[in-house]
Amino acid sequence: MKNQENASLSIIKIICVSIILILISGISVLAVNTNLTDVKITLQNGYELTALTSKKTVAEVLEENHIIIEDTQKTIPALEEQIETGTEIKITDKSYNEIKIAEVSEQGVQTSLDELMQNYAPITEKIVKEQVAIPYETITKNIAETDKDVENKVIQKGVEGLKEVTYKVKYQNDVEIEKTVLSETVIKEPVNKIVQVSKKITTRGASSSRTSAVSYGGGKWSYSASDFDLLCAITAQESSRSYEGALAVITCACNRAESAKWRRNGTDPLSQYKAKGQFCYSIDSNWKRRLNGNYASYVKQAVTDALNGKRNHNYLSFRAAGTHSGQYIGGNVFF
């Protein structure tokens, strides 16, 4: 009886081993029949992945791995090419010419490859600098108070200015296709031509010059018409955006004139304006083009009000608005 049981167990073991061998053989045959291929895929951002696939073309492998190719991208090898074990698929950008040729093809335009390459040649850029003249303006001052019996006199000749303009220029097939201004630097400011219209003088009698005075505080400060015009011109050059901005500038000069700290530069606002290295008067000559009333009426009003005691701050210095802390008024920061 015991011998029969041992024989039965042996038969069962043989059957189990046989079944396992059959399963292993089937899996091997299945692997051979499916012909799996080991493929490396490198995305445009540098990420790499490895795929074991039975697909035959690059496009099928990417689709199986849910990878979408954009219109501006391409694969190496091409989508329609066959793959083999060890194949590496790279995804990269299309060139400018490839994109343009694809666009033309989609539009159904019939043309040759040479023509396409000619029409969509690479675009090159150059930085170009040119010197350009700045035209001057002609300003007419009518002091005749009538249109009859008058004469025109050029009291200031006009002179063109000069600026350097930097362009970014694009070329295709050595032909300029686009020109963009990057920056402009004024080398020399233009000088306006000023023409004075006055009543014609018919006698040789001596003439007397007319002057006007602006008084402050019962006569503390008074200026002739020409000095008052100079005050307004300098004020306008420092700030001519608004009445408050102009008032802030002349207020600064008045504050200095009344300050013991700044008294060395003078005891009136015009002397403060003329002090070396303090205001635009001694720094450049741009204020000259504003002489003879070439400023807004609110600048004149601001200067008049300041000379008569009006102030809009207590500061003694200012500079063009920037990183400096202080009170912002009319494009300048006062501190």
C-alpha positions in Angstrom: 0.0 0.0 0.0 2.8 2.4 0.9 4.6 1.6 -2.4 1.4 2.6 -4.3 1.2 5.9 -2.5 4.8 6.7 -3.3 4.2 5.9 -7.0 1.2 8.2 -7.1 3.2 11.1 -5.6 6.0 10.6 -8.2 3.5 10.7 -11.0 2.0 14.0 -9.7 5.5 15.6 -9.5 6.3 14.5 -13.0 3.0 16.1 -14.3 3.7 19.4 -12.4 7.2 19.7 -13.8 5.9 19.0 -17.3 3.2 21.7 -17.0 5.9 24.3 -15.9 8.2 23.4 -18.8 5.3 23.8 -21.2 4.4 27.3 -19.8 8.0 28.4 -20.0 8.3 27.3 -23.6 5.0 29.1 -24.5 6.2 32.4 -23.0 9.5 32.1 -24.9 7.7 31.4 -28.2 5.3 34.4 -27.5 8.3 36.7 -26.8 10.0 35.6 -30.1 6.8 36.0 -32.1 6.0 39.5 -30.7 9.6 40.6 -31.6 9.9 43.2 -28.8 12.3 46.1 -29.4 14.3 48.2 -26.8 14.1 51.9 -27.7 15.5 55.0 -25.9 13.5 58.2 -26.2 15.0 61.7 -25.5 12.5 64.6 -25.1 13.4 68.2 -26.1 13.9 69.2 -22.5 16.5 66.5 -22.1 14.4 64.0 -20.2 15.1 60.4 -21.2 13.0 57.2 -21.0 13.3 53.6 -22.2 10.5 51.7 -23.8 10.1 48.0 -24.7 7.8 47.9 -27.7 6.5 45.8 -30.5 5.7 48.9 -32.7 7.6 49.2 -36.0 7.8 53.0 -36.7 8.9 56.1 -34.7 5.4 57.5 -34.9 3.8 54.3 -33.5 6.3 54.2 -30.6 5.6 57.8 -29.6 1.9 57.3 -29.9 2.1 54.2 -27.7 3.9 56.2 -25.0 1.5 59.2 -25.3 4.1 61.6 -26.6 2.7 64.4 -28.9 4.9 66.1 -31.5 4.2 69.9 -31.9 4.1 71.6 -35.3 7.4 73.3 -34.5 9.2 70.0 -33.5 10.7 67.1 -35.4 12.1 63.7 -34.5 15.4 62.1 -35.4 14.9 59.6 -37.0 11.8 60.9 -38.9 8.3 59.8 -37.7 7.8 57.4 -40.7 11.1 55.5 -40.3 11.4 52.0 -39.0 13.0 51.2 -35.6 15.4 48.5 -34.5 16.7 47.4 -31.2 19.0 50.1 -29.7 17.3 52.9 -31.7 17.4 56.3 -30.0 14.5 58.7 -30.8 15.4 62.4 -30.3 12.8 65.2 -30.2 14.1 68.7 -31.2 13.0 72.0 -32.8 12.5 72.4 -36.5 14.7 74.9 -38.3 13.3 78.3 -39.5 13.3 77.0 -43.1 11.5 73.7 -42.2 8.7 75.6 -40.5 8.3 78.0 -43.5 8.3 75.2 -46.0 5.7 73.4 -44.0 3.5 76.5 -43.9 3.8 76.9 -47.7 3.0 73.3 -48.3 -0.1 73.5 -46.1 -1.3 76.4 -48.2 -1.0 74.4 -51.3 1.5 76.7 -53.0 3.2 74.9 -55.9 6.9 75.8 -55.9 10.3 74.2 -56.0 12.5 73.5 -52.9 15.2 75.9 -54.2 12.6 78.7 -54.5 11.4 78.0 -51.0 14.9 78.1 -49.6 15.4 81.4 -51.5 12.2 83.0 -50.2 12.8 81.8 -46.6 16.5 82.4 -46.2 17.8 83.0 -42.7 17.3 86.5 -41.3 20.4 88.2 -40.0 20.5 91.2 -37.6 22.9 94.1 -37.3 23.2 97.0 -34.9 23.7 100.2 -37.0 24.5 103.7 -35.7 23.7 106.9 -37.7 24.0 110.6 -37.1 20.8 112.5 -37.9 20.2 116.2 -38.0 17.7 117.8 -35.6 15.8 120.6 -37.3 15.5 123.9 -35.5 12.2 125.8 -34.9 11.5 129.3 -36.0 9.9 131.4 -33.3 8.3 134.8 -34.1 8.0 137.4 -31.5 5.5 140.2 -32.4 6.1 143.3 -30.4 4.7 145.8 -32.9 1.1 145.6 -31.6 0.0 146.1 -35.3 0.3 144.5 -38.7 1.1 147.7 -40.5 4.5 149.4 -40.9 6.5 146.6 -39.3 9.8 145.0 -39.9 11.2 141.5 -39.2 14.6 141.2 -37.5 16.4 137.9 -36.9 17.7 138.3 -33.4 18.9 134.7 -33.2 20.0 132.5 -36.0 18.8 128.9 -36.2 21.3 126.1 -36.0 20.4 122.4 -36.6 21.2 120.0 -33.8 22.7 116.5 -34.1 21.8 113.2 -32.6 23.1 109.6 -32.9 20.4 107.0 -33.5 21.1 103.3 -32.9 19.0 100.9 -35.0 18.5 97.2 -35.1 18.3 96.3 -38.8 17.1 92.9 -40.1 18.3 91.6 -43.5 17.2 88.7 -45.6 19.1 87.8 -48.8 21.2 91.0 -48.1 18.0 93.1 -48.3 16.8 95.3 -45.4 13.4 94.1 -44.3 13.0 95.8 -40.9 14.5 98.7 -39.1 13.8 99.4 -35.4 15.1 102.4 -33.3 16.8 101.2 -30.1 18.1 104.5 -28.7 18.7 108.1 -29.5 21.5 110.3 -28.0 21.5 114.0 -28.6 25.0 115.2 -29.5 24.1 118.8 -30.0 20.9 120.6 -29.2 19.3 122.7 -32.0 19.2 126.4 -31.6 15.9 128.0 -32.5 15.7 130.8 -34.9 14.0 133.8 -33.4 12.5 136.5 -35.5 11.3 139.7 -33.9 8.5 141.7 -35.5 8.7 145.3 -34.5 7.3 148.6 -35.6 9.5 150.2 -38.2 11.5 153.2 -36.8 11.2 156.3 -39.0 13.0 158.8 -36.8 16.5 159.2 -35.5 15.6 160.4 -32.1 17.1 158.7 -29.1 15.2 155.8 -27.9 14.8 154.7 -24.3 14.7 151.1 -23.2 11.6 149.9 -21.5 12.1 147.9 -18.3 9.6 146.4 -15.9 10.1 145.3 -12.4 8.6 142.6 -10.2 8.7 143.3 -6.5 8.5 141.0 -3.6 7.7 141.7 0.0 7.4 145.5 -0.5 10.5 145.7 -2.6 12.8 142.9 -1.1 13.6 141.6 -4.6 13.0 143.4 -7.9 14.2 142.5 -11.4 14.3 144.2 -14.8 12.2 142.6 -17.7 15.3 140.8 -19.0 16.3 139.4 -15.7 12.8 138.3 -15.0 12.7 136.6 -18.4 16.0 134.8 -17.4 14.4 133.7 -14.1 11.5 132.2 -16.0 13.8 130.5 -18.7 15.9 128.8 -16.0 12.8 127.7 -14.1 11.2 126.3 -17.2 14.4 124.3 -18.1 14.5 122.8 -14.6 10.7 121.9 -14.6 8.1 122.9 -17.1 5.6 120.1 -16.7 3.2 122.0 -14.5 2.6 125.1 -12.3 3.4 123.2 -9.2 6.7 121.8 -10.7 7.8 125.3 -11.7 6.8 126.8 -8.4 8.8 124.1 -6.6 12.0 125.0 -8.5 11.8 128.8 -7.9 10.8 128.1 -4.3 14.1 126.1 -3.9 16.1 129.1 -5.1 14.1 131.5 -2.9 14.7 129.2 0.1 18.4 129.2 -0.5 18.5 133.0 -0.9 16.9 133.3 2.6 19.2 130.6 4.1 22.4 131.4 5.9 23.9 128.1 4.7 23.5 129.2 1.0 24.1 132.9 1.4 27.5 132.6 -0.1 25.9 132.2 -3.5 23.8 135.3 -3.2 20.8 136.8 -1.4 18.3 136.6 -4.3 16.9 133.7 -6.3 18.6 134.7 -9.6 22.0 134.8 -7.9 21.3 131.3 -6.6 20.4 130.2 -10.1 23.7 131.5 -11.5 25.9 129.9 -8.8 28.4 127.5 -10.3 27.4 123.9 -10.5 24.0 124.3 -8.8 21.3 124.8 -11.4 21.2 124.3 -15.2 22.5 127.9 -15.8 26.1 126.9 -15.2 25.8 123.2 -16.3 24.6 123.5 -19.9 23.1 126.1 -22.3 19.7 124.5 -22.9 18.0 127.2 -20.9 18.9 129.8 -23.6 16.3 128.5 -26.0 13.6 129.3 -23.5 14.6 133.0 -23.4 12.3 135.7 -24.8 9.2 134.2 -23.4 9.6 130.6 -24.7 7.9 129.1 -21.7 4.4 128.3 -20.6 2.3 131.1 -19.0 2.1 129.0 -15.8 5.9 129.2 -15.4 5.7 133.0 -15.5 2.9 132.9 -13.0 4.8 130.5 -10.7 7.9 132.8 -10.7 5.7 135.9 -10.1 4.0 134.1 -7.1 7.3 133.0 -5.6 8.8 136.4 -5.8 5.7 137.7 -4.0 6.1 135.2 -1.2 4.3 132.0 -2.3 6.1 128.6 -1.4 5.1 125.0 -1.8 7.9 123.3 0.2 10.8 124.1 2.6 13.5 122.1 0.8 16.9 123.5 -0.3 17.9 120.9 -2.9 16.4 118.8 -5.6 17.4 116.4 -8.5 15.7 114.6 -11.3 13.3 111.9 -10.1 15.0 108.6 -9.5 16.1 106.5 -6.6 16.7 109.5 -4.3 14.2 109.8 -1.5 12.2 113.0 -0.9 9.1 114.8 -2.1 8.2 114.3 -5.8 7.0 117.5 -7.5 6.7 118.1 -11.2 9.3 115.5 -12.3 11.9 116.3 -9.6 12.6 115.0 -6.1 13.1 117.7 -3.4 15.0 117.0 -0.3 
